[in-house]
């Protein structure tokens, strides 16, 4: 690495090691398959049903109207891990209480 016109081989070597480590770490993450809890998937499916019942055919429009990022809402519907605060914001937007939402699961 060159700083202020001076070459520092130790820093260059450290940077190369960091880059190699990062590549190896990323490679390992790709090989790992994350198991999704089926209960979270069901919650995502129910959120999608609520959205559709409210007349939103596009999740992006609903996310925008709910004050959530499109990516965050997409992850919720796909059953990826989420924050309870996000779930509460969505339920508030639908006018559904936690009790009403989880009563839907008695039918499943």
Secondary structure, 3 states (H helix, E strand, C coil): CEECCEECHHHHHHHHHHHHHHHHHHHHHHHCCCCCCHHHHHHHHHHHHHHHHCCCCCHHHHHHHHCCCHHHHHHHHCCCCCCHHHHHHHHHHHCCCHHHHHHHHHCC
